[in-house]
Amino acid sequence: MTVRIAGLSLKGFKNVRNGSFQMPEVLYGEECPSDLLAIFGRNGSGKSAAIEAFDILQRVMSGSCLPGRTHDLVNIDSDKAEIGLSLLCEDEGGRSAPVSYLLTIAGKHDAHIESEQITYRGRTEEKAGGTGCSTFFTESGDALTDSLREYARTSMIVIQGEGRAGGRMMLPLHFLRYDGKHKVKGRMVLDLSKPFMAEGEEEDNLREVISDINSVLGTIIPNMSINIIKASDGSISLHSLKNGTPIPLRSESEGIIKLISLISVLVFVYNERGSALIIDELDASIYEYLLGEIMEVFRNGAAGQLIFTSHNLRVLEMIDRRSLIISTADPDDKYIRLPEDIPDTENLRNYYLRTVLLSNDKALSGETDPHDIARALRKAWRRHE
C-alpha cells in the first residue's frame, strides 16, 4: 500500500484556533506535475505550527509517545488541541481510498491523548486515550493501521531546527534507503568538532549515506565531495574536498552543512512516490539562487511529497501558485490559498509583495508599521537617558 498526505487540519493548536489545507495533488490532480507545498507568511503567523503538528503525528503514528513539551502546544484559550490528518492509500492496482486520522490532545501541564479516530471506507472507529501514547498504533492492529505505522516509521520525515548545539557544528543525517526488499529509515547526528566512533552497521550506513550525498553534491556545489578519513584508533572524521584540497567539514558554512544533511533524504523523496519530507525553514542558510534551482527540479519531477516553510521569496518565482499556502494573522482562518484568477504569467513574488504591502490586508501583513517601529526604538532608548 502506498500512502500519501492529502491534507492537515488544526484546532486549538499553538496560535491556530482553526486552520486547514489540502495538498495540490488532491485539489488539482494531474495539473500539478509534483505534490509540492510551500507555506509562506510573516513571523508568528502559524507556519511552524503546521510542521510541529506533522512532527506530533509522525511520532504518534510510529508508535512513540507524545514529547514532553506537548502541553505547550495546546492553545492558551483551549482545553484541548485537535490535529486532523487526511491521507490517500493506494493499493497495488492504483486505486486510492481516503483515510482520516483525528488526534485529540488534552492537558495544560501533563499532555495526554484524549481520543483518536480513524475513518476509512465509510467506517469510523474511535478509541479513548488517557496516556501519552496511541492506542491504535502501539498495539498490533489491522492491515490499515499496520500500513500507516509503517509509513510513519519509514517514509515520513519531519525536520525542524537542527545545526548548532552549544557552539558545536552538528551534522544531522536523515536517510531513507532500501535494504533488500525493505525500507530503512535512520538518523545520525554527528558532532563535527572532533573525530567520532562508528563501527559495524553504523559505519556501513554512514559510508552508504555519504556515497549517496557525493553522487549529488557535485552537481549543486561544483567539484565538491566528502571524504571519510578513518584514523588508526578507529575514529572517523569527515573532510570536504574541493578541487583536490581537503578541509575539515566543520570548517564549512552552515549552508553547506545543511545542504549535505538534506541531500540524502532529497534523493529518496525525489524518486519514491510513497515518501514525504516535511521541513521547517527550508531556506535557512541556503543561497537564494541555489534554493530556487532545487525548487525547480522538485516542481518538475519529484515523485514523493515535499512540504516546507520558507521566508525566501525566490521560491515564489520557482513554484506553481497551486503549491502555495499563505499563513495569516487570523487565528480562525490560518491558512489560505491565492486567488484562482491569478494569470499564469504573473510573477508570484511581485504579486505577494503587492498584496502584503499595498492591500492593507492585516490578515496577511499583521499590524506592522515602520513608523511604529521607529517610534518604539526611540522610546526604548529614552529610558536610558
N, C-alpha and C positions, 0 to 999 in steps of 0.2 A: 504494500500500500504506500502510495506517495502522498505526503501531507504538505499542504501549503497554507500560509496565513491568508485569510480573507479580510479580516478587519479587527479593530480593537475598540472597546468602549470603556469609559471610566466614569465612576460616580463617587464623589466624596474622597477622591484620591489626591493628596497634596493640595495644590491650589485649583484643582479641577472639580467643580461641583457636577459638571456634566460635559462630556465631550466624546466624540466618536469619529472614526474614519474607516474607509474601506480601501483596499489595495486597487491599483489601476486595472489589474487583470480582471477583477470582479466587475468593475464598472464599465470597462471599455473592451474587454475581450481581446481579440487579435489586433485591434487598432494599436495596442501598445506592444512593441516588439520585446519588451522586458518588463518584469514586475519590480520596478524601482520606485521608492517613495522617499522624498526629501521633506523634512519638516523644518520650516523657517519661522522665525518670529523674534521679537525683542527679548532681551534678558528677563527671566522670570515669568514668561508667558505660558509655560507649560510644555516646552519641547522635551526637556529631560524627564518629565513625569511619564511620558509615554514609554521612554526607554526603560525607566525603573519598573514600570508595570510589566513590560516584557521580561525583565530580569526575574521578577517575582514568579511569573507564570513558568518560566523555564525551570526554575528551582523546584517549584511545587510539582509540576508535571513530570520531572525527573525522579521524583520520589524523595527529594530532600525537604527539609523543613524551612519555614519562614526564617529569614535572617533576623538577628536580634534587634535591628533598628526599625523593624517594620511598623511599630506603633507610631513612629514619627511620620509615616506616610498617610495616615488617616487624617483627613481634613479636620481642622480645628473646630469647625462648626458641625461636624458629622459624628455620629456614633459608630459608623462603620464605613468601609470602603468596598466598592464593587468593581471588579475587573472582569470584563467580558471578552473572550477571545473567540473569533469566528474562524473556522478552518474549512478547507475543502480537502476531502480524502478521495484520492483517485485509485481505482482498482487496476489490475493488470490490463484490462481491456480498454482503459482510458476513460471509463465512466466515473463521474465525480458525484459526491453527495456532501451536502453541508453538515458541519458539526459545530455546535456551540458549547463553550465551557464557561460557566459563570462562577467566579470565586468571590466569596464574601468574607472580608476580614474585619474583625471587631476587636476592641480593646485599646484604651488610651495609653496604658502603661505596660501591659503584657499582651501583645497582639496574638490572636489565635484565629484559626479558620472557623468561622461561624457556620458556614454551609458551602456546599458545592453542588453544581447542577450541570448535567450533560444532556444535550438534546441531539438526537440522531435518528434520521428516518421517521420523524413524527413522534418519537417516543422520548419522554423526558424522565430522567432518573435523578433524584436528589438525595444527598446524604448530609446528615448533620455533622458538624465538626466538634470543636472543643479543645483541640490541641493545635500545635503549630505545623502539623503535617497533614497531607492529603489522605483521605480515606480511599478515594478512587485509585490513586497512583502508588500507594505504599503497599497495597495488597495485590496478590495475583488476581488479575481481573479477567475480563473477556477479551476477545480479539481486538476490539476497538481501543480500550484503554491501554492494552499492551502496545499497540501500534503508536498511540500518542506518546506513551512513555519513551518508547524507543526513538521517536522523532525528537523529543525534547533533549534526550541524552546525547544523541549522535549527530543531529543535523541542525540544531538551533543554537546559535552562538550569540550571546549578548555581551558587548564590550562597553564598559564605562571608563571613567578616567583612570588611566594607567600610565606609568612612565617613570617619574622620580619618587623615591621614598627616602626620607631622611637625608636628602642631598646626594644620594647614590643614584646612578643611572641604572634603571631596571629594564630588562628586555622581556616582555611577556610574549610568549609564542603560543598562539592558539592553532591547533592543527586538526584537520579533518582529512582522513585518508582511508583507503581500503586496505584491509589486511586479509588477503584471500577473498572470501565472499562477504566479509563483514566490514562495517564502517568502524573506524577507531577515532574517537574524539578525545583530545587531550589538551592540557595546558601546562606549560613550563614557564616559570618566572626566573630568569637568570639575572644574578647580580653581576653586572659588568665591571664593578670596581675592583674585582680581584678574581684570580682563577677559581674555578669551581670543579666539583667532582660529578661525574656522570658515568655510570658503568652499566654494563649489560643492556637490558631493554631500553633504559633511559638514554644511553649513549646512541643506540641504534635509532631511536626516534629522533634525537637531535640531528644526527647526520642526515637522515632522510628529509627532515624538515628544511635543513639548510640547503640540501640539494635542490628541493623544490623552489626555494627562495632564489637561489642563484640562477635558475633557469629563466626567471622573470626579471630579476633585479637589474641586469644589464640593459634591458630594454627601457627601463624607467630612468636609471642613472647610468649613463653610458660608461662602459669599461669598469664597472664596479662589481665586485663579488665578495663573498665572505669566506674566510679560511678558518678551519678548526685546527688549532695547534694543541697537541697533547704533549705535556712535559713528561720527563722520566718518572716523576712521582705519581703519574696518572691524572693530574689536574689538567683541566681544559681551559683555554682562553680563546676568545673569538677576535679575529682581526679583519678589518676591511681591506680590500686590495683594489687600488686604483692605479691603472697603468703600470702594474708590477710593483708598486710601493705599498707595503703593508703598514697599517697603523692600528693600534688597539681600537676595537669597536666603541669602547667607552668614550673615545675622543670625538666621535661623530656627533652631529647635531641631533636635537630631539626629533626633528622632522625625519631624518634618515632612520633613526631608531624606530619611529612609529611606522614608517613605510615597511621596514623589514618585518615588524611584528604583524602587520596586516596581510602581507603578500601570501603567506601560507593558507589563510582562510579565503582570501580572494580567489585563489586558484580553484578551490573546491566549489565555492558559491558560483563562480562563473560557469562551471561545467556541470554541476549536479542540480537537477531540477528540484529534487526534494530537500533543499537546504535553504537556510535563511541566516543572514548576517545582520544583526541589529546593533548599531553603534552610535554612541553619543559623541557629538562634536567631531565628526569625521575630518573636518577641515583643519583642526588644531595642529599647528606647526608644519603644515604641508604647503608647499609653494603653490600659489593660486593657479598658475597655468597648468602645472602637473595635475592638480586636482581636477581641473576641467577635462584633461585628456583621459583620466581614469573614468570620469563620469560618462564621457562619450563612448568609451569602449563598453561599459556596462549597459548603457542605454541601448546600444545597437545589437547586443548579443548575449547577455547573461542568461543562463538557464535557471539559476536559483534566484532568490529574492534578496534585495538589499534595502534596508530601512535605516535611515540615519537622520541626525540633526546636523545643522550647519549654520554658521553665520556668514560664510563667504558667498557673496553674490555672484561670483564667477560660475558657480554651479547652476544658477538660473539660466545662464546662456547655453548650457550644455544638456539640459534635460527637457523633456516634453512637459507642457503645462499640466497634463493629466497626472503627472508624477509628483505634483507639488501640493503640500498641505501647509496652510498658514496657521500658526498658533496665535490666538488673540488674547486681549486683556479681559475678555468677558468670561467669567468663571462658569457661566451657564451655557455657553456655546464656544467651547475652547478651540475646536479645530474646524477650519473652513477651507473650501476649495476656491480657486479663482473662477470668475465667471466663464461660462461656456462660450460666450460670443467673442472672446479674445481672438483676433486674427492670427493665423499660423505664422504670419510674417512679423508679428510683434515680438520685440526683444523683452523677455520676461524680467530681466534685470531692470530695464528702464521702466517697465510697467509697475513693478513692485515699488521702486523708489517714488514714482509719481503718486501711486496710491497711498503710500505711507506718509510722504512728506507734504503732499498738496491737497489730499482729500479731507484732512482734519478728522479722519475716522479714528476716534480714540480707542476703538476696539482693536485696531491694528497698531497704532503708534504709541498707545498709552498716553500718559499725561506729561510727557517730556516736553520741556520748553527751554531753549537755550538761555533766555533772559532770566528764568527762574534759577537755572544752574549757576549763572554768573553772580546773581544776587546772593545765593546761598554760600558761594565761595567767599565773597567779600564779608558776609555776616560772620562766617566761621572765623575769619582772620581777626575781625574786630574784637572778638572775645579775648584776644591775647594782647591787645594794645593797652 
